[in-house]
Every structure is written in C-alpha cells, then in structure tokens.
Amino acid sequence: MKQLILFSFILCFTAVGSYAQSIYDIQNAVDFFKLHRSDSGDYKNVLDESDIEGTPFLNDEFIEGTIYTYQKVQFNDIPLRYNIYNDELEFQTPDKQILALTTPEIVEKAVIGENSCSYIPYQSGKKMKNGFFIVLAEGDVNLYSRPIVLFQKAKEAAAYKEPEPAKFVERPNEYYLRVGMDAAEKIESKKDLVNFFSDHQEEIEAFIKNNKVKMGKEETLISLTKYYNSLPD
C-alpha cells in the first residue's frame, strides 16, 4: 500500500526582486517542499488502490509537469498527477516517495501533460469552497471543468447476487464559469449560460442555438466562452 504523505510549500524566496521568475529542477523542488505532519501528528493516508476497481486519478501515471506559484516561482519537470477523489495534486520525489500538496492556494497553475489545473474558489450551494479545476478557456471569463469520481463501497453477496468489489466510479464532469478573481459558478443548463452572459444575452442565445451548445459537449462550451470573450464590451 502506498502511503500518501503531506507536504507543504515553505516560502524561502524572500530577497528583493522575488517577483522575477526562478526555475528549479526537481531536486531543488524536493528541498523546497518540506514534509509536514497534520495537527494530530499523524501522516495522512489514502485508500489502498490495489483492491479497488477503477481509478481516482485523472491519469494513473505520473507525468512530468510544471508548477507556477503566485510568488512567481516556477518548478519544471516535476512528476505530477491529479487525484480527483481526494482533490489533491500529487508529486513524486526522485526516490519514488509520493507526496500531496497541502498548501495548494499558493499554486497559480499546474501544467500536467495536455491539462492545465488551477486551484480556485467556487460556489457550492450556499458554501464557498476551494478546489482544483481543469482550465478549458481563458479570458475575461474563464471556463473550467471539474472531474468527479465517487467511491463505492464493496457489497457482500446476497441471494442471486455476486459480491461486488469496492470501486471508484467516474461521473460526468461539472462545468464552471468565472470572472476575474470571483468564485467560479456552476453551470448546469442553457438557462444558466444565458443568465451568466446576460450582458450579451441576444448574441449568446443565438450562438447557443446556431452552434447546438450542450452541457455534455465540452467543445461547444469552449467555443461559446471564446465567442463571449471576443465580443466588445
């Protein structure tokens, strides 16, 4: 069983002119990311994936990526993967230790292969939360997708029914729109889209109709967001 240990960014980049971009290789990144125990003194563990069907990850394997922090520090060629179930960015050290970022709020962006992730605030019902999102389109309005993975417990055998192992179940992505530094808002219908883009309602309604924009068709949501960003104020 792999143990997932927490680590935190300890900012040591404090000299005058710290906004200049600095580039670190992976070993420097390991030195920069310090191990951190929880308040209870215990390390955090994740579920053992070996006996669970499905996957909690966006990509099972670690992919060399880049982390950009709000302090303008850049880390290149870092083995990264996104744990959807835990909503955590995982990092692999040269000695194959797996760590999870405990201060994701300092990460402006993490590029993992073809995906770019941002840690942003979002509205969840009446609550304000923070989490990782996949960036789909950027501009005056940003479009994000939020992958969803649920954990289903193992089921014991019953009459005329075979036992079922525990499994991770992938659900349809959720989509969010965000203006500037505001909290991202979940978009669930065409009505939500029209209401969000209310300052160009007629153009948006026409675009949705002519381009057959649907919530389940990600490419049409990207096209709509890019179209809105191209409209004059």
Helices and strands as residue ranges (DSSP letters): E 5-9, E 22-24, H 26-32, E 33-35, G 49-51, E 63-69, E 73-83, E 88-92, E 98-101, G 104-106, E 107-112, E 115-124, E 127-137, E 141-152, E 167-179, E 185-187, H 190-196, G 198-200, H 201-210, H 218-230
